[in-house]
Protein backbone atom coordinates (compact mmCIF):
# COMPACT_ATOMS: atom_id res chain seq x y z
CA UNK A 1 0.00 0.00 0.00
CA UNK A 2 1.31 3.44 -0.94
CA UNK A 3 1.57 5.53 2.23
CA UNK A 4 0.40 9.16 2.29
CA UNK A 5 2.94 11.92 1.91
CA UNK A 6 4.45 13.02 5.24
CA UNK A 7 4.00 16.60 4.04
CA UNK A 8 0.26 16.04 3.47
CA UNK A 9 -0.10 14.39 6.89
CA UNK A 10 1.56 17.37 8.59
CA UNK A 11 -0.74 19.75 6.71
CA UNK A 12 -3.73 17.70 7.86
CA UNK A 13 -2.53 17.78 11.49
CA UNK A 14 -2.04 21.56 11.50
CA UNK A 15 -5.35 22.25 9.73
CA UNK A 16 -7.17 19.97 12.20
CA UNK A 17 -5.54 21.69 15.17
CA UNK A 18 -6.39 25.18 13.95
CA UNK A 19 -9.71 24.25 12.30
CA UNK A 20 -8.87 26.58 9.45
CA UNK A 21 -7.13 26.15 6.10
CA UNK A 22 -6.17 29.84 6.15
CA UNK A 23 -4.60 29.65 9.62
CA UNK A 24 -2.83 26.42 8.66
CA UNK A 25 -1.44 28.11 5.56
CA UNK A 26 -0.02 30.94 7.67
CA UNK A 27 1.65 28.49 10.06
CA UNK A 28 3.05 26.36 7.23
CA UNK A 29 4.08 29.36 5.08
CA UNK A 30 2.06 28.24 2.07
CA UNK A 31 -1.12 29.51 0.41
CA UNK A 32 -4.62 28.47 1.57
CA UNK A 33 -5.20 26.90 -1.85
CA UNK A 34 -2.09 24.75 -1.36
CA UNK A 35 -3.44 23.53 1.98
CA UNK A 36 -6.83 22.78 0.41
CA UNK A 37 -5.18 20.93 -2.48
CA UNK A 38 -3.03 18.81 -0.15
CA UNK A 39 -5.98 17.89 2.06
CA UNK A 40 -8.09 16.98 -0.97
CA UNK A 41 -5.27 14.83 -2.36
CA UNK A 42 -4.93 13.08 1.01
CA UNK A 43 -8.69 12.42 1.19
CA UNK A 44 -8.68 11.02 -2.34
CA UNK A 45 -5.79 8.70 -1.54
CA UNK A 46 -7.44 7.48 1.68
CA UNK A 47 -10.89 7.27 0.13
CA UNK A 48 -12.56 9.01 3.06
CA UNK A 49 -13.53 12.58 3.92
CA UNK A 50 -11.47 14.02 6.77
CA UNK A 51 -13.23 17.38 7.08
CA UNK A 52 -16.76 18.71 6.86
CA UNK A 53 -16.47 22.02 5.05
CA UNK A 54 -19.02 24.72 5.88
CA UNK A 55 -19.33 28.24 4.55
CA UNK A 56 -17.44 29.63 7.54
CA UNK A 57 -16.54 26.49 9.44
CA UNK A 58 -14.23 23.52 9.21
CA UNK A 59 -14.79 20.48 11.40
CA UNK A 60 -13.37 16.99 11.48
CA UNK A 61 -15.46 14.03 10.41
CA UNK A 62 -15.51 11.00 12.69
CA UNK A 63 -12.92 9.42 10.40
CA UNK A 64 -10.81 12.58 10.51
CA UNK A 65 -10.91 12.75 14.32
CA UNK A 66 -9.93 9.08 14.58
CA UNK A 67 -7.09 9.56 12.08
CA UNK A 68 -5.85 12.66 13.89
CA UNK A 69 -5.40 10.76 17.16
CA UNK A 70 -3.00 8.36 15.45
CA UNK A 71 -1.28 11.09 13.42
CA UNK A 72 -0.54 13.02 16.63
CA UNK A 73 1.02 9.91 18.18
CA UNK A 74 3.06 9.23 15.06
CA UNK A 75 4.45 12.77 14.83
CA UNK A 76 5.11 12.83 18.56
CA UNK A 77 7.11 9.61 18.29
CA UNK A 78 8.95 10.84 15.18
CA UNK A 79 9.89 14.12 16.89
CA UNK A 80 10.96 12.26 20.00
CA UNK A 81 13.15 9.83 18.04
CA UNK A 82 14.65 12.71 16.03
CA UNK A 83 15.44 14.71 19.11
CA UNK A 84 16.85 11.69 20.92
CA UNK A 85 19.20 11.35 17.97
CA UNK A 86 20.23 14.95 18.55
CA UNK A 87 20.62 14.21 22.26
CA UNK A 88 23.03 11.40 21.44
CA UNK A 89 24.95 13.00 18.60
CA UNK A 90 24.38 16.74 18.89
CA UNK A 91 22.70 19.49 20.88
CA UNK A 92 19.72 18.71 23.08
CA UNK A 93 16.32 20.29 22.52
CA UNK A 94 13.50 20.50 25.08
CA UNK A 95 10.00 21.27 23.78
CA UNK A 96 8.15 23.19 26.48
CA UNK A 97 4.44 24.07 26.24
CA UNK A 98 3.33 26.85 28.61
CA UNK A 99 0.20 29.01 29.12
CA UNK A 100 0.92 32.53 27.81
CA UNK A 101 0.36 34.38 31.10
CA UNK A 102 2.55 31.92 33.02
CA UNK A 103 5.28 32.40 30.42
CA UNK A 104 5.08 36.20 30.53
CA UNK A 105 4.94 36.59 34.30
CA UNK A 106 7.09 33.81 35.69
CA UNK A 107 9.02 31.77 33.14
CA UNK A 108 10.54 34.25 30.67
CA UNK A 109 11.75 36.85 33.22
CA UNK A 110 13.78 34.10 34.95
CA UNK A 111 14.80 31.90 32.02
CA UNK A 112 18.23 33.47 31.53
CA UNK A 113 19.50 31.86 34.74
CA UNK A 114 18.77 28.39 33.35
CA UNK A 115 20.16 29.25 29.91
CA UNK A 116 23.44 30.39 31.44
CA UNK A 117 23.71 27.25 33.56
CA UNK A 118 23.08 24.86 30.65
CA UNK A 119 24.24 26.52 27.47
CA UNK A 120 24.31 23.27 25.49
CA UNK A 121 20.54 22.81 25.81
CA UNK A 122 18.15 24.43 23.35
CA UNK A 123 14.59 25.15 24.49
CA UNK A 124 11.63 25.52 22.16
CA UNK A 125 8.81 27.27 24.00
CA UNK A 126 5.28 27.20 22.64
CA UNK A 127 2.47 29.28 24.10
CA UNK A 128 -1.10 29.00 22.88
CA UNK A 129 -4.05 31.26 23.71
CA UNK A 130 -6.30 28.23 24.12
CA UNK A 131 -4.08 26.52 26.64
CA UNK A 132 -4.25 22.70 26.56
CA UNK A 133 -5.88 20.89 29.47
CA UNK A 134 -3.43 18.01 29.37
CA UNK A 135 0.08 17.21 28.12
CA UNK A 136 0.28 17.85 24.34
CA UNK A 137 1.76 14.92 22.40
CA UNK A 138 4.31 17.19 20.69
CA UNK A 139 5.76 18.53 23.99
CA UNK A 140 8.50 17.12 26.22
CA UNK A 141 7.43 19.23 29.20
CA UNK A 142 4.21 21.14 29.67
CA UNK A 143 2.78 23.44 32.30
CA UNK A 144 -0.98 23.10 32.55
CA UNK A 145 -3.59 24.63 34.86
CA UNK A 146 -6.34 22.21 35.77
CA UNK A 147 -7.60 19.58 38.17
CA UNK A 148 -6.58 16.44 36.32
CA UNK A 149 -6.70 13.51 36.25
CA UNK A 150 -3.26 13.18 34.72
CA UNK A 151 -3.40 9.49 33.86
CA UNK A 152 -0.20 7.99 32.50
CA UNK A 153 1.89 11.13 33.15
CA UNK A 154 4.49 12.18 35.68
CA UNK A 155 3.05 15.12 37.64
CA UNK A 156 4.77 17.88 39.65
CA UNK A 157 2.39 20.33 41.35
CA UNK A 158 3.67 23.90 41.18
CA UNK A 159 1.05 25.95 43.07
CA UNK A 160 -2.75 26.28 43.43
CA UNK A 161 -4.72 28.60 41.19
CA UNK A 162 -6.49 31.45 42.97
CA UNK A 163 -7.73 34.91 42.03
CA UNK A 164 -7.89 38.24 43.83
CA UNK A 165 -9.70 41.51 43.10
CA UNK A 166 -7.34 44.22 41.89
CA UNK A 167 -7.20 47.47 39.94
CA UNK A 168 -4.77 50.26 39.14
CA UNK A 169 -3.89 52.93 41.73
CA UNK A 170 -5.34 55.59 39.41
CA UNK A 171 -8.66 53.74 39.10
CA UNK A 172 -8.86 53.33 42.87
CA UNK A 173 -8.17 57.03 43.38
CA UNK A 174 -11.06 57.99 41.09
CA UNK A 175 -13.33 55.17 42.32
CA UNK A 176 -12.86 54.67 46.08
CA UNK A 177 -13.51 51.04 47.03
CA UNK A 178 -13.54 50.21 50.72
CA UNK A 179 -16.21 47.50 50.95
CA UNK A 180 -17.53 44.77 48.68
CA UNK A 181 -20.64 46.86 47.99
CA UNK A 182 -18.46 49.62 46.55
CA UNK A 183 -17.88 47.38 43.52
CA UNK A 184 -21.50 47.93 42.48
CA UNK A 185 -21.68 50.39 39.61
CA UNK A 186 -18.02 49.91 38.67
CA UNK A 187 -16.56 48.38 35.51
CA UNK A 188 -15.60 44.75 36.00
CA UNK A 189 -13.17 42.87 33.76
CA UNK A 190 -13.72 39.24 32.80
CA UNK A 191 -11.66 36.51 31.18
CA UNK A 192 -13.78 34.80 28.50
CA UNK A 193 -12.90 31.35 29.84
CA UNK A 194 -14.05 32.30 33.36
CA UNK A 195 -17.28 34.18 32.80
CA UNK A 196 -18.70 33.14 36.18
CA UNK A 197 -15.63 34.23 38.17
CA UNK A 198 -17.25 37.26 39.81
CA UNK A 199 -20.39 35.27 40.71
CA UNK A 200 -18.25 32.54 42.27
CA UNK A 201 -16.21 35.14 44.15
CA UNK A 202 -19.37 36.71 45.61
CA UNK A 203 -20.84 33.30 46.47
CA UNK A 204 -17.66 32.32 48.29
CA UNK A 205 -17.89 35.48 50.37
CA UNK A 206 -21.59 35.01 51.08
CA UNK A 207 -22.51 38.40 49.62
CA UNK A 208 -25.02 39.56 47.03
CA UNK A 209 -23.85 39.34 43.40
CA UNK A 210 -21.98 42.41 42.23
CA UNK A 211 -23.97 44.69 39.92
CA UNK A 212 -21.46 46.46 37.66
CA UNK A 213 -22.28 49.29 35.34
CA UNK A 214 -20.31 47.51 32.63
CA UNK A 215 -18.60 44.19 31.97
CA UNK A 216 -15.55 44.11 29.73
CA UNK A 217 -14.72 40.60 28.52
CA UNK A 218 -11.25 39.79 27.18
CA UNK A 219 -9.95 36.62 25.58
CA UNK A 220 -6.62 36.29 27.42
CA UNK A 221 -5.54 36.71 31.01
CA UNK A 222 -2.68 38.92 29.86
CA UNK A 223 -5.25 41.30 28.34
CA UNK A 224 -7.32 41.26 31.54
CA UNK A 225 -4.34 42.21 33.70
CA UNK A 226 -3.14 44.85 31.25
CA UNK A 227 -6.63 46.40 31.12
CA UNK A 228 -6.69 46.51 34.92
CA UNK A 229 -3.28 48.21 35.00
CA UNK A 230 -4.48 50.73 32.41
CA UNK A 231 -7.38 51.75 34.66
CA UNK A 232 -10.19 50.18 32.62
CA UNK A 233 -11.80 48.52 35.64
CA UNK A 234 -11.50 45.94 38.41
CA UNK A 235 -10.30 42.42 37.59
CA UNK A 236 -9.92 39.09 39.29
CA UNK A 237 -6.28 38.32 38.57
CA UNK A 238 -4.20 35.19 39.29
CA UNK A 239 -2.72 36.08 42.67
CA UNK A 240 0.55 34.12 42.46
CA UNK A 241 1.39 35.06 38.88
CA UNK A 242 0.55 38.75 39.41
CA UNK A 243 2.82 39.13 42.46
CA UNK A 244 5.48 41.17 40.63
CA UNK A 245 2.82 43.60 39.39
CA UNK A 246 1.64 44.21 42.98
CA UNK A 247 5.24 44.77 44.09
CA UNK A 248 5.88 47.18 41.20
CA UNK A 249 2.71 49.11 42.02
CA UNK A 250 0.94 48.57 38.71
CA UNK A 251 -1.87 46.80 40.55
CA UNK A 252 -3.28 47.19 44.04
CA UNK A 253 -5.11 44.49 45.97
CA UNK A 254 -8.58 45.57 47.02
CA UNK A 255 -9.45 42.82 49.52
CA UNK A 256 -7.74 39.86 51.14
CA UNK A 257 -10.49 37.48 50.05
CA UNK A 258 -9.36 35.13 47.28
CA UNK A 259 -11.39 33.11 44.80
CA UNK A 260 -9.98 29.64 45.31
CA UNK A 261 -10.40 26.95 42.69
CA UNK A 262 -9.87 23.22 42.55
CA UNK A 263 -7.18 23.81 39.94
CA UNK A 264 -3.41 23.96 40.21
CA UNK A 265 -0.53 24.73 37.90
CA UNK A 266 1.21 21.43 37.27
CA UNK A 267 4.31 20.38 35.35
CA UNK A 268 3.79 17.26 33.22
CA UNK A 269 5.96 14.90 31.23
CA UNK A 270 5.81 11.32 30.00
CA UNK A 271 7.25 8.68 32.40
CA UNK A 272 9.66 7.40 29.75
CA UNK A 273 11.37 10.80 29.68
CA UNK A 274 12.48 10.60 33.31
CA UNK A 275 15.89 9.35 32.19
CA UNK A 276 16.61 12.50 30.19
CA UNK A 277 19.01 14.53 32.30
CA UNK A 278 18.38 17.75 30.36
CA UNK A 279 14.64 17.45 30.91
CA UNK A 280 15.02 16.60 34.58
CA UNK A 281 17.37 19.54 35.10
CA UNK A 282 14.83 21.95 33.58
CA UNK A 283 12.13 20.33 35.72
CA UNK A 284 14.16 20.91 38.90
CA UNK A 285 14.83 24.51 37.86
CA UNK A 286 11.13 25.24 37.27
CA UNK A 287 10.23 23.70 40.63
CA UNK A 288 12.82 25.88 42.39
CA UNK A 289 11.64 29.03 40.64
CA UNK A 290 8.02 28.34 41.54
CA UNK A 291 8.93 27.87 45.18
CA UNK A 292 10.64 31.28 45.37
CA UNK A 293 8.29 33.14 42.99
Secondary structure, 3 states (H helix, E strand, C coil): CCCCCHHHHHHHHHHHHHCCHHHHHHHHCCCHHHHHHHHHHHHHHHCCCCEEECCCCEEECHHHHHHHHHHHHHHHHHHHHHHHHHHHHCCEEEEEEEEHHHHHHHHHHHHHHHHHHCCCEEEEEEEECCCCCCCCCCCCEEEEEECCCCCCEEEEEEEEEEEEEEECHHHHHHCCCCCHHHHCCCEEEEEHHHCCHHHHHHHHHCCCCCCCCEEEEECCHHHHHHHHHCCCCEEEEECCCCHHHHHHCCCEEEEEEEEEEEEEEEEEEEHHHHHCHHHHHHHHHHHHHHHHC
